[in-house]
Amino acid sequence: MRCKQGCGIVLAFMCILALFSCSNEDDREWFETKEEAIEYGTSKVEGDLKSTLLSTEEYEGETIVFYDYGGALGVASISRGEEGYSWYRSNAYLDFESDGETSYTTAGFDLETESGLKIPILCGEAVDPSIEKMLLTGDGPQRELDILGDARHFYAIHDSAFTQLEVTAVKPGE
């Protein structure tokens, strides 16, 4: 008798799991232009948090969108399909925390687009308000990284290993 009850529960659970896993319905919004997809993605409001577009970049045929989401850095890509263009976000928001002793923070991750392309990204936040810009070395010629948004985010798509990159803060007069 116990097996029948236990087996019935397991069977019911497996049926429910199969129903959910077999649903291939795409519930994303599709748009005629990239700009409409970007506007849609950055205008989403969850709770009281709002998004602000920081920049878009093209990388190996993919459109990458950087935006501020309630003080955290968001990174998404724009997918192209038969239906048009769609907002696609595969990574969590990056909310940097400082211990109060560092003037900036950095992190690195790979953004994976819907097509499977992995894009290496260096990002951070300039905590010290006197920092005007950041310098990135170790990935070809030295690059200046702008500090954007109220949360003072900076970021770059790079081709070197994260451990080879060096980020330096630039303050007035330097």
C-alpha positions in Angstrom: 0.0 0.0 0.0 2.8 2.4 0.8 4.4 1.9 -2.6 1.2 2.8 -4.4 1.0 6.2 -2.5 4.7 6.9 -2.9 4.7 5.9 -6.5 1.6 8.0 -7.2 3.2 11.1 -5.7 6.4 10.5 -7.7 4.4 9.9 -10.9 2.4 13.1 -10.4 5.5 15.1 -9.8 7.1 13.7 -12.9 4.0 14.6 -15.0 4.0 18.2 -13.7 7.8 18.4 -14.4 7.3 17.1 -17.9 4.5 19.6 -18.6 6.7 22.5 -17.6 9.8 21.3 -19.4 8.0 20.6 -22.7 6.8 24.2 -23.0 8.9 25.8 -25.7 6.7 28.8 -26.1 8.8 32.0 -26.6 7.1 34.7 -24.5 9.7 37.4 -25.4 8.6 40.7 -27.0 9.9 41.1 -30.6 10.4 44.5 -32.4 11.1 45.7 -35.9 14.3 47.6 -34.9 17.2 47.2 -32.5 16.4 50.6 -31.0 12.8 49.5 -30.1 14.2 46.4 -28.4 16.7 48.5 -26.5 14.0 51.0 -25.5 11.8 48.1 -24.3 14.6 46.4 -22.2 15.8 49.6 -20.6 12.3 50.9 -19.9 11.2 47.8 -17.9 10.5 48.7 -14.3 10.6 46.1 -11.6 9.3 47.5 -8.3 10.6 51.0 -7.8 13.8 50.5 -9.8 14.3 52.1 -13.1 16.9 51.6 -15.9 19.0 54.1 -17.6 20.8 53.4 -20.9 24.6 53.9 -20.6 25.8 52.8 -24.0 25.5 50.2 -26.8 28.5 48.5 -28.5 28.8 46.2 -31.5 31.0 43.1 -31.0 31.4 40.4 -33.6 28.0 41.1 -35.1 26.2 41.3 -31.7 24.7 44.4 -30.1 25.6 44.7 -26.4 23.7 47.0 -24.1 25.1 48.5 -20.9 22.6 50.1 -18.6 22.2 51.2 -15.0 19.5 49.4 -13.1 18.8 51.0 -9.8 22.5 51.6 -9.2 23.6 48.1 -10.4 25.2 47.5 -13.8 23.1 45.6 -16.3 24.4 44.0 -19.5 22.2 42.6 -22.2 22.3 41.7 -25.9 19.9 42.2 -28.7 18.9 39.0 -30.5 18.0 38.9 -34.2 15.4 36.4 -35.3 12.7 35.8 -37.9 10.4 37.9 -35.8 12.8 40.9 -35.6 14.8 42.0 -32.6 14.5 41.0 -29.0 16.1 42.0 -25.7 18.1 39.1 -24.2 19.7 39.2 -20.7 21.6 36.1 -19.4 23.6 37.6 -16.5 22.6 38.9 -13.1 22.9 42.6 -12.3 26.3 43.7 -10.9 25.9 45.7 -7.7 29.4 46.6 -6.5 30.2 47.1 -2.9 33.1 49.0 -1.4 34.8 48.4 1.9 35.3 52.2 2.2 39.0 51.9 1.8 39.2 51.3 -2.0 38.6 54.1 -4.5 37.2 51.8 -7.1 36.1 48.2 -7.6 36.5 45.8 -10.6 35.1 42.5 -11.7 35.1 40.4 -14.9 32.7 38.0 -16.4 31.7 36.5 -19.8 28.4 37.7 -21.2 26.8 34.9 -23.2 24.5 36.0 -26.0 21.5 34.0 -27.2 23.6 32.8 -30.2 26.1 31.3 -27.7 28.9 33.9 -28.2 30.8 34.5 -25.0 32.0 38.1 -24.7 34.6 38.9 -22.0 33.7 42.1 -20.0 35.6 44.0 -17.4 33.5 46.3 -15.3 33.6 48.3 -12.1 32.5 51.3 -10.1 34.5 54.4 -9.3 33.7 55.0 -5.6 35.9 58.0 -5.1 34.1 61.0 -6.7 37.4 62.7 -7.6 38.2 59.9 -10.2 37.6 61.4 -13.6 38.3 58.3 -15.8 39.9 54.9 -15.7 42.8 53.6 -17.8 42.8 50.0 -19.1 46.1 48.3 -20.1 47.0 44.7 -20.9 44.7 44.4 -23.8 46.5 46.1 -26.7 46.9 49.8 -26.6 46.0 51.6 -23.4 42.3 52.7 -23.4 40.4 55.3 -21.5 37.2 54.1 -19.9 34.5 56.7 -19.2 32.8 56.7 -15.9 29.0 56.7 -16.6 25.8 57.2 -14.7 25.1 58.2 -11.1 26.5 55.0 -9.8 29.8 55.8 -11.7 30.1 52.5 -13.6 32.9 51.8 -16.1 33.3 48.8 -18.4 35.1 47.4 -21.5 34.8 44.5 -23.8 38.3 42.9 -24.0 40.2 40.1 -25.6 42.8 39.3 -23.0 42.6 37.1 -19.9 41.1 39.1 -17.0 44.3 38.5 -14.9 46.4 40.3 -17.6 44.3 43.5 -17.4 45.3 46.4 -15.3 42.9 49.2 -14.4 44.2 52.6 -13.1 42.2 55.5 -11.7 42.9 59.0 -13.1 42.2 62.0 -10.8 42.4 65.7 -11.7 45.9 66.8 -12.6 47.2 63.4 -13.3 
